[in-house]
Amino acid sequence: MKKFAFLLAVLAFGSCDNDDSSQPTITDIASDNDNLTTLVAALNRAGLAATLDGSGEYTVFAPTNAAFSAFLSANGFANLEAVPVPLLKEVLLNHVVSGEVTSSDLSTGYVKTLGKGSASATNTLSMFVNTASGVVLNGGTANGGATVTTADIQARNGVIHVVNGVIGLPTVVNHAIANPNFSVLVQALTRNDQPDFVGILSGSASSPFTVFAPTNTAFTNLLSELSLTGLADVPQATLEKTLKYHVVTGANVLSTSLTNGMSVNTFAGDSFTIGLTGGAKITDFNGRVSNIIITDVQASNGIVHAIDKVILPNLN
């Protein structure tokens, strides 16, 4: 009886193994889907089809043909062949996450893709996943991101989630817009009496940027500290210099590069000091302390670190 049970176990194991090996790869599934033909052509052109046909395990957010058409049109490309191969490769890699991540594994927060921008040769791009209503990536199509329309297509070497947009290489501005916890920061940056911060922080001049981004709660607490009723009550010059104080130009400063007592020069002209005792923190010009609560959100033109208190420069 024990021999019979052992034989059944061996047969069952062998059957499962054969089924797994016969299951199509990510590239196979995409190639058989009429709605993903442009993706397959792009993968072949960028030399990535073989990678997604191999033994590594990946999660692929797969844009539809319509998504690619919209991407090409929005970026002034006549067709797929007009996209420079290096750019195409990084855009495609920005749709790939290492390992198998099913929809039930996703939660609101950041994941790392395999794509890289020009700001860092080592730190791959971050993607903001918002699961509050479906699965929205980098703020959705209006922000250069996408929404998952079909989830959990299982492959032998990972999983595919079909999306309705090509996910562009995000700037620090895209990351700020994508995360609802930075909505007040976005309001401040886009207040009509401010410089064109969106244009500056979306571009390459003075880049890469390191942005220490205050959360919504940080702004609420600042208004209370200054006895102001709302963001509109912050004087123009005060807001401008304060926002510039949170930006470092010409440097992609990873959290691993921060040192205790380090003085950081900012876009505002004033500096602040880094402390590492009890966790990474900033001491501003006025001796106020802010904790760095999220690190290394990588963008194509810089990096974002979230802080829990708005830091203030010399406002005299």
VOGU-3710 file (C-alpha; in Angstrom, 3 decimals, decimal comma):
1> mkkfafllav> 0,000/0,000/0,000  2,874/2,386/0,860  4,547/1,568/-2,481  1,284/2,361/-4,304  0,937/5,714/-2,492  4,540/6,560/-3,322  3,944/5,720/-6,997  0,891/7,991/-7,089  2,909/10,816/-5,557  5,640/10,410/-8,163
11> lafgscdndd> 3,102/10,400/-10,988  1,365/13,468/-9,586  4,672/15,323/-9,291  5,629/14,397/-12,830  2,237/15,486/-14,157  2,510/18,916/-12,453  6,039/19,378/-13,730  5,031/18,640/-17,332  2,054/20,982/-17,113  4,344/23,763/-15,842
21> ssqptitdia> 6,935/23,265/-18,568  4,258/23,295/-21,249  2,729/26,525/-19,967  3,472/29,463/-22,313  5,984/32,147/-21,384  5,225/35,847/-21,097  6,456/36,381/-24,654  4,354/33,433/-25,915  1,187/34,818/-24,344  1,792/38,323/-25,693
31> sdndnlttlv> 2,528/36,920/-29,160  -0,809/35,064/-29,182  -2,822/38,108/-28,109  -4,072/40,241/-31,018  -4,308/43,238/-28,708  -0,606/43,098/-27,778  1,007/42,915/-31,225  2,673/46,337/-30,913  4,130/45,334/-27,555  5,627/42,215/-29,122
41> aalnraglaa> 7,068/44,272/-31,985  8,529/46,706/-29,460  10,049/43,890/-27,396  11,647/42,419/-30,496  12,995/45,793/-31,620  14,477/46,459/-28,175  15,942/42,971/-27,873  13,821/42,071/-24,849  11,563/39,329/-26,245  14,121/36,637/-25,428
51> tldgsgeytv> 14,431/37,912/-21,853  10,696/37,524/-21,247  10,812/34,127/-22,941  13,511/32,860/-20,582  13,721/31,331/-17,149  13,652/34,494/-15,040  10,443/35,396/-13,238  8,817/38,716/-14,078  5,681/40,795/-13,708  4,830/42,658/-16,913
61> faptnaafsa> 2,365/45,530/-17,181  1,480/45,065/-20,849  0,197/48,071/-22,853  -2,396/47,421/-25,541  -2,041/48,386/-29,187  -4,270/51,409/-28,548  -2,021/52,439/-25,658  1,038/52,360/-27,912  -0,759/54,362/-30,601  -1,601/57,059/-28,052
71> flsangfanl> 1,984/57,059/-26,739  3,499/57,432/-30,213  1,125/60,242/-31,140  1,618/62,120/-27,847  5,410/62,003/-28,203  5,585/62,948/-31,883  6,715/59,554/-33,219  5,335/58,561/-36,632  5,587/54,880/-35,769  7,369/52,421/-33,498
81> eavpvpllke> 10,479/52,440/-35,711  10,871/56,175/-35,065  11,426/55,634/-31,329  15,168/55,489/-30,545  16,017/51,964/-29,422  17,714/53,012/-26,138  14,620/55,014/-25,153  12,264/52,231/-26,236  14,215/49,691/-24,198  14,035/51,750/-20,994
91> vllnhvvsge> 10,332/52,507/-21,485  9,630/48,793/-21,902  11,769/47,869/-18,885  9,746/50,412/-16,917  6,796/48,033/-17,384  8,654/45,102/-15,839  9,021/44,224/-12,166  11,317/41,445/-11,025  9,468/38,432/-9,594  5,831/37,407/-9,870
101> vtssdlstgy> 3,462/39,975/-8,369  -0,214/39,106/-8,716  -2,988/41,645/-8,220  -3,625/40,323/-4,696  0,033/41,000/-3,867  -0,195/44,655/-4,903  -0,828/47,353/-2,312  -0,623/51,141/-2,395  3,009/52,192/-2,392  6,174/52,050/-4,459
111> vktlgkgsas> 7,683/49,188/-6,432  10,896/49,097/-8,436  10,817/48,518/-12,173  13,759/47,398/-14,294  13,890/50,703/-16,204  16,464/53,439/-15,724  16,443/57,148/-16,439  19,375/59,481/-16,945  19,579/60,521/-13,273  21,079/57,318/-11,892
121> atntlsmfvn> 23,061/54,484/-13,420  22,349/52,163/-10,485  18,979/52,991/-8,933  16,134/51,725/-11,118  12,939/53,708/-11,561  10,161/53,669/-8,988  6,501/53,101/-9,828  3,668/54,281/-7,582  0,889/51,723/-7,293  -2,478/52,976/-6,058
131> tasgvvlngg> -5,003/50,260/-5,199  -7,692/52,559/-3,764  -9,868/51,997/-6,840  -8,579/49,225/-9,085  -4,853/49,275/-9,784  -3,561/52,639/-11,018  0,117/53,039/-11,887  1,969/56,378/-11,654  -1,266/58,333/-11,460  -2,944/56,916/-14,573
141> tanggatvtt> -2,819/57,917/-18,226  -3,245/61,653/-17,504  0,106/61,552/-15,678  2,020/59,288/-18,056  0,902/56,174/-16,200  -1,758/53,520/-16,707  -4,579/51,498/-15,169  -4,705/47,710/-15,088  -7,610/46,531/-17,233  -6,994/42,772/-17,143
151> adiqarngvi> -5,054/41,268/-14,254  -3,286/38,005/-13,464  -2,642/36,338/-16,811  -0,390/33,536/-15,606  2,705/32,547/-17,550  5,369/29,940/-16,913  7,863/32,636/-15,993  5,639/35,188/-14,276  2,429/37,113/-14,706  0,973/39,695/-17,109
161> hvvngviglp> -1,330/42,583/-16,219  -2,774/44,318/-19,287  -2,794/48,131/-18,965  -4,442/50,952/-20,895  -1,397/53,181/-21,254  2,294/53,110/-22,007  3,999/54,035/-18,735  6,484/56,788/-19,506  9,729/57,387/-17,644  8,444/59,429/-14,682
171> tvvnhaianp> 9,892/62,797/-13,695  9,963/63,995/-10,096  6,797/65,949/-10,944  5,043/62,797/-12,184  5,900/61,100/-8,901  4,556/64,023/-6,888  1,293/64,021/-8,845  0,899/60,234/-8,670  0,994/60,019/-4,870  -2,123/61,479/-3,180
181> nfsvlvqalt> -0,042/62,147/-0,065  1,752/64,896/-2,011  -1,385/66,657/-3,292  -0,833/69,798/-1,184  2,774/69,970/-2,355  1,485/69,872/-5,940  -0,989/72,666/-5,118  1,874/74,741/-3,729  4,129/74,109/-6,714  1,356/75,081/-9,136
191> rndqpdfvgi> -0,009/78,131/-7,292  -0,424/80,816/-9,926  1,953/83,305/-8,302  4,848/80,843/-8,229  7,608/80,225/-10,792  7,028/77,433/-13,304  8,124/74,739/-10,877  6,421/72,039/-12,934  8,373/73,032/-16,019  11,633/73,284/-14,085
201> lsgsasspft> 11,261/69,973/-12,257  10,020/68,152/-15,354  13,025/69,199/-17,423  16,696/68,410/-17,709  18,216/71,856/-17,086  19,792/71,883/-13,594  18,925/68,211/-13,253  19,152/65,733/-11,696  17,022/67,000/-8,835  16,787/65,703/-5,305
211> vfaptntaft> 13,437/66,662/-3,804  12,636/66,377/-0,102  8,855/66,239/-0,438  6,613/67,187/2,506  3,457/65,133/2,964  -0,026/66,645/3,196  0,112/66,304/6,992  3,405/68,197/7,006  1,740/71,128/5,237  -1,289/71,025/7,546
221> nllselsltg> 1,007/71,195/10,560  2,995/74,073/9,020  -0,144/76,160/8,516  -1,065/75,565/12,128  2,471/76,474/13,226  2,319/79,736/11,265  -1,292/80,473/12,356  -2,500/80,489/8,744  -5,881/79,181/7,632  -4,820/77,820/4,255
231> ladvpqatle> -2,111/77,541/1,611  -3,406/80,683/-0,085  -2,431/82,692/3,010  1,278/81,916/2,655  2,982/85,010/1,175  4,358/84,569/-2,342  8,026/85,099/-1,503  7,804/82,860/1,578  6,245/80,015/-0,399  8,698/80,313/-3,277
241> ktlkyhvvtg> 11,799/80,258/-1,106  10,380/77,473/1,063  9,640/75,280/-1,954  13,116/75,917/-3,380  14,570/74,987/0,012  13,271/71,435/-0,501  15,146/71,000/-3,805  18,778/70,185/-4,507  19,892/70,784/-8,101  22,523/68,921/-10,074
251> anvlstsltn> 22,566/65,850/-7,822  20,688/62,558/-7,497  21,288/62,079/-3,770  20,519/58,514/-2,693  19,740/57,842/0,965  22,923/55,770/1,160  24,908/58,921/0,304  23,587/60,843/3,308  26,062/61,207/6,161  25,678/62,409/9,735
261> gmsvntfagd> 26,280/66,151/9,954  26,214/66,556/6,182  25,416/70,101/5,017  23,142/70,206/1,964  23,025/73,253/-0,308  19,618/73,904/-1,838  17,963/75,632/-4,776  16,938/78,415/-2,341  20,558/79,281/-1,595  20,277/78,250/2,065
271> sftigltgga> 21,513/74,925/3,419  20,226/72,379/5,914  21,906/69,632/7,932  21,420/65,866/7,766  21,328/63,822/10,963  21,313/60,017/11,101  20,994/59,340/14,819  17,678/57,596/15,431  16,869/57,615/11,714  17,524/60,027/8,868
281> kitdfngrvs> 16,370/63,573/9,539  16,834/67,179/8,472  17,569/70,153/10,707  16,588/73,332/8,907  17,954/76,890/9,157  15,658/77,552/12,122  16,660/74,436/14,086  13,403/72,624/13,274  13,711/68,863/12,679  11,961/66,815/9,973
291> niiitdvqas> 12,135/63,032/9,633  12,817/61,428/6,259  10,068/58,808/6,116  10,306/57,452/2,546  13,570/57,267/0,626  14,865/56,769/-2,891  11,763/57,221/-5,044  13,665/57,271/-8,311  12,557/59,370/-11,262  14,098/59,749/-14,683
301> ngivhaidkv> 15,457/63,202/-13,821  15,997/62,922/-10,094  14,964/61,370/-6,815  12,327/62,027/-4,156  12,502/61,516/-0,395  9,322/62,113/1,637  9,574/64,146/4,867  7,075/64,594/7,690  7,659/68,313/8,331  8,023/71,290/6,011
311> ilpnln> 11,516/72,713/6,430  11,926/76,482/6,530  14,845/78,565/5,192  15,994/81,963/6,389  12,892/84,067/5,708  14,298/87,368/6,997
//
